[in-house]
Amino acid sequence: MDRVYVMNLVASFQLGHITRRQFLKRSTAALGSVALANSLLVACAAVPPNAPTPTLVAPTAEPTAEAVEEGAPEIMGETVTYPNREGAEQELTGYLAWPASAADSPLPGVIVLQEWWGVNEHIKDVTRRFAAAGYVALAPDLYHGAVATEPDEARKLVMELDMPVAVAEIGQAIDFLLAQESVRGEKAGMVGFCLGGRLVLASATTLETIAAAVPFYGTPLSAEDSAKVKAPVQGHYGSEDGGIPVASVQAMEAALDGAGIVNDVYIYDGAPHAFFNDTAASYRPEAATTAWERSIAWFAEHLA
C-alpha cells in the first residue's frame, strides 16, 4: 500500500475534489479490501479534514484486482516482466490492467505513460480506469523501479532518462501488449501525462504501431517533428500551464494541420499543468472529466 496515495485520497474526498464513488473505487484498489475502504470512508465522514489521518491496517501486497460497483466489470491488475530486446541485462517491467472478460473476448490495447514521478499508484489507477473503459492497458516502467515523491527526485530521474532509449522501450511495451491473447488489433493507443505526454508525441513520430496518440500537457512538437507524426493526435493542455505556453500548443496544432495529420487539440481555460492528476493540488475536476471523456471517444474512434 502507498500510504501517501491513500492520505491524498482522504484529503481529496474531504475537500470535495472526488466523489464518494471515486473514493471507494480507488481506495479499494489501493488497500486491496472493500471492507477497509468502507471503514476509511466512515472515518473520513467523522474526522475533520485537518485532523490526522486514521491509522490503517492493510495488506502490504499489491492488489491484483480492483473492486467495482454492481454491474461494472471486474478489473484485474498486476506487475508484468518482459525481455529487453535491446540487449540490456535488465528486463523490462510494467503495470498491466484488464477486464476479466478480456480472456473470452479480446479488447484493444492502450499504453499509459507515466508522469515524471514514475509508475506510482496514481498511474496504476489511471491504467485500471482504462481497463474499466474496455481496454487492456499497460503502463511501462521507464524508471525501472524508481518512484519519486519530491520534485527534486523527479527532476533528477527525468534528467537521467535517455529519451531515445525510452521511446525504444515504449515500442517494446507495445509489442508485448499486442502479443497478449486478450488484446486484438495490430496497433495500440497511447496516452501520457507530463513527461509521458512528451513521450507520447516523441513516440508518435517514430513508432508505426500507434493507432491513436493522446498527450496530456506534453511538450509540444516543433513544426518539423509535427510533420513526422504517424498517428491521429488528441492533445489536452491547460491555459495556465506555467511551463507550456499556449502559443506553442497552437503552433503545434497549426503544424499538424499543415502536415495533414488528423488532430484535435484542446486548451482548458483556467487549468494548470497536471490538471488531470486527482491526487495533486493541481487537479481540476471539470477539465479532467471532459478530457477523459474526449480521450475515450478518441480511442473508440481510432482503435480497432
Secondary structure, 3 states (H helix, E strand, C coil): CCHHHHHHHHHHHHCCCCCHHHHHHHHHHHHCCHHHHHHHHHHHHHCCCCCCCCCCCCCCCCCCEECCCCCCCCEEEEEEEECCCCCCCCCEEEEEEEEHHHHCCCECEEEEECECCECCHHHHHHHHHHHHCCCEEEEECCCCCCCCCCHHHHHHHHHHCCHHHHHHHHHHHHHHHHCCCCECCCCEEEEEECHHHHHHHHHHCCCCCEEEEEEECCCCCCHHHHCCCCCCEEEEEECCCCCCCHHHHHHHHHHHHHCCCCEEEEEECCCCCCCCCCCCCCCCHHHHHHHHHHHHHHHHHHCC
